[in-house]
Amino acid sequence: MDLGTDLVNSLMIHIGVTALLLWPAYRVVMRAGLPRRWPLWLALPLLGPVIFLVLLAKTPWPVLPVRPPGCTRASA
């Protein structure tokens, strides 16, 4: 294999993994009450996932009030 083929294969693998991780990362960010654009860091090759994880680890998460028992997301 040559360098061009290796580069394209690596990029396709990165795009596939990023596509699989965007939705769960978005859900985590939404539930935590953090900025919605943070999962876009995952699209950056090599350092993107590290930056996203550091943001999640080092940022204080807002404390949300406890939901009353029996309250679902649809009825809230």
Protein Blocks (a to p, Z undefined) as FASTA:
>chain_A
ZZklmmmmmmmmmmmmmmmmmmmmmmmmmmnopafklmmmmmpghjlmmmmmmmmmmpcc
dddddddehiafklZZ
